[in-house]
Amino acid sequence: MPWLADDEPLTQEELPQYRARRRRLLVVIGMAVCLLAAWVGYWSLVAHRVRVLRAACTAARDAAQWAELEALAQRWIRWQPARAMPWLFAADAAQQLGDMQRAAEYLRQVPDGDPRTPEALLQLSDLLFGSLHRPLEAAAVCERILAQDAWNIEARRRLIFIYGVTLQRRPMMLQAREAIDLGSELPETYIYLVGTDWITFSNAYELNTQWLQADPGNELFLVSQTIHFAGMSSEEEKPGEPDPSATPRRVAQEQMLHQVFERFPQNLELLAHFLREGCTNGDVQGVAELLARAPPEAVEDNRFWRFKGWLHAATGEFGPAKAAYLQALKHNPFDWRSQYELADVLRRTRQTEDVDKWATLAVEGRALWREILELPDVQSAPPALMERIAKYARACGDNRVADCLEYRLAATK
């Protein structure tokens, strides 16, 4: 029997059921209307309160009434916790009141998805990197920004710098390549990439010292501080500097390097330093022992393949040496030392067809190394130097990097 069918009149038995169902339907409709009215009323109240609080926060900020601003922003947060603006007001107030930790906590609560969130998170990374001396957390914040906006140039720039100044060379290289692939790179991104093995930062020692004071014993900061204290990158001293050997400062530097190495015997940067030193001194046994201590992640590091190639070449195993150098160049096509040593192995084994190619690349790579390290900063690289980097990338077989850099250079002409 269809319910409420117009062409079938209800019987006396069906009429009570019909009336009960109708009452229930009217009750449901009434409840829905009440809920809708309550919902509209609540959000109207929220909108009104937000307008009032926004105006009050703006006025308090303009009047530099920071304590009042923080209190108003906290009230606004209770009404709109999923919006970035009240968190930004609260953070601004806390920062002006001198409480950087509280400001950071406000900024950390900014919700993802709000248009102002990247701005807030960049502000948070500034606080963590600077006043609070917590660069690893700053790096995590930059990664959070990039998870939402992979093309954020400033977040990528900061992340590459943090990786570079703490000698996290492979993450720095990967971030530089990703920035280039996405078209969100800066000119200096190419310098970080080409200089993966040897790029240095004039303020790295001071920064790592500050970070160590906030986080004593941190391996990353201590190793980076030690290597920069030694006045060199983990690969080689800056060109043009006098030999500091046999000086009291040099003795102190070496003592510090050995002390830290005793604490962290598998640290990649310290291993690379002492392996380079062993290769320079012709210490075959020492190089073999150090390579045996390398952790698994060394397999992704071109420098360790180069040291392996040197060890094979030093013991007359030229086939494995050649393979190791080619593996090093697979991981980093701009490794000019591997290019030079590969050319030498080919020359010694009379495989002359590629000797000139690798030797020429090594000469140009070394020339770029010298010129880049003599720059006052990476942002001041002249166009002529960038053009040479593009040509070098092309010659090294990295056409993607060469294409992107040439496109950028053409766009600026």
Secondary structure, DSSP 4 states (H G I P E B T S, - for coil): --TT-TTSPPPTTTHHHHHHHHHHHHHHHHHHHHHHHHHHHHHHHHHHHHHHHHHHHHHHHHTT-HHHHHHHHHHHHHH-TT-HHHHHHHHHHHHHTT-HHHHHHHHHTPPTT-TTHHHHHHHHHHHHHTTT--HHHHHHHHHHHHHH-TT-HHHHHHHHHHHHHTT-HHHHHHHHHHHHHHT---HHHHHHHHTTTT---TTHHHHHHHHHHHSTT-HHHHHHHHHHHTTB-SS-BPTTPPP-TTSHHHHHHHHHHHHHHHH-TT-HHHHHHHHHHHHHHT-HHHHHHHHHT--GGGGG-HHHHHHHHHHHHHTT-HHHHHHHHHHHHHH-TT-HHHHHHHHHHHHHTT-GGGHHHHHHHHHHHHHHHHHHHTSS-GGG--HHHHHHHHHHHHHTT-HHHHHHHHHHHHHT-
